[in-house]
Amino acid sequence: MRSLSAMMREKLKKQLEQFTPQNHPESILHALADLQADDYLTTNYDTFLRRILELRGYEQKSSQHSETKYSIRRHACMENKEHSHSCRIWNIHGTYNDKPDSFTIQYGYEHYCGCIGKIDNYLKGTYTYQLHKKEVSVPRMYKKLQDYKLRKGESWIDAFFFSNIHILGLNLSPEEIDLLYILNLRSRWLRDPKIKNRIRNRIVFYGQPTNAVKALLEQFSVEVRSSSPEPPCENAKNEAYEDYYKRVLKDIKSEMGQSGN
């Protein structure tokens, strides 16, 4: 199994190395970088977005890469001093080039199950990590919702409770069980009279999900926008998707300007 994992990792790495700003000058990720969001969450393993930001004058200000297998806290903080803007990039399923001797690329049943276990620990307040040789405990999310001072943004998981999230280019089908797990718990807390008023962020999904997935997302208090802008029809050409993504990003940028985040 170890030999097989090494082969799979090497194959993935060769595929991902094709994705560079030079090879894809018209990629929609260029428009995504112009969005100037506070946080970018991606399930992709590549570092394409980070390199595009670097072309725009951003530099890596700091990073968190102490995890050797999972990516609960792993991120890179990018800063553009000229435009007084900084953002964090979270490759929530790992990256192919961070610590190549570790299994940061999340693939396989065991890895996904382990990730869900870490997410569950983080939400329930049993998650710990080492910082300067000292063990740090993370308060459970329920307490964070009640006490603003406990919110330190230690993980991308926090964004699902404290920041507006716009989901684009991800179908959120059942295999994304880690994300659906978070949305499920959030929706239950939205019905909890003790803390429901503490959850004020919006989660918006753009695309044309199946009826079953749409019903599930709406049950999880996710706003599904499947008609405005209208997604491309099935078997549409790449150009149609690029145009759609650009229209969605334009709408997101407008909403960000109106809400201030």
Stockholm file with secondary structure:
# STOCKHOLM 1.0

chainA/1-261         MRSLSAMMREKLKKQLEQFTPQNHPESILHALADLQADDYLTTNYDTFLRRILELRGYEQKSSQHSETKYSIRRHACMENKEHSHSCRIWNIHGTYNDKPDSFTIQYGYEHYCGCIGKIDNYLKGTYTYQLHKKEVSVPRMYKKLQDYKLRKGESWIDAFFFSNIHILGLNLSPEEIDLLYILNLRSRWLRDPKIKNRIRNRIVFYGQPTNAVKALLEQFSVEVRSSSPEPPCENAKNEAYEDYYKRVLKDIKSEMGQSGN
#=GR chainA/1-261 SS CHHHHHHHHHHHHHHHTTCCTTTCTTCHHHHHHTTCCSEEEECCCCCHHHHHHHHTTCEEEEEECCCSSCCSSCEEEEEETTTTEEEEEEETTCCSSSSTTSCCSCCSHHHHHHHHHHHHHHHHTCCEEEETTEEEECCCHHHHHHCGGGCCCCSGGGHHHHSCEEECSCCCCTTCHHHHHHHHHHHHHTTCTTTGGGCCCCEEEESCCCHHHHHHHHHTTCEEESSSSCCCCTTCCHHHHHHHHHHHHHHHHHHHHHHTC
#=GC SS_cons         CHHHHHHHHHHHHHHHTTCCTTTCTTCHHHHHHTTCCSEEEECCCCCHHHHHHHHTTCEEEEEECCCSSCCSSCEEEEEETTTTEEEEEEETTCCSSSSTTSCCSCCSHHHHHHHHHHHHHHHHTCCEEEETTEEEECCCHHHHHHCGGGCCCCSGGGHHHHSCEEECSCCCCTTCHHHHHHHHHHHHHTTCTTTGGGCCCCEEEESCCCHHHHHHHHHTTCEEESSSSCCCCTTCCHHHHHHHHHHHHHHHHHHHHHHTC
//
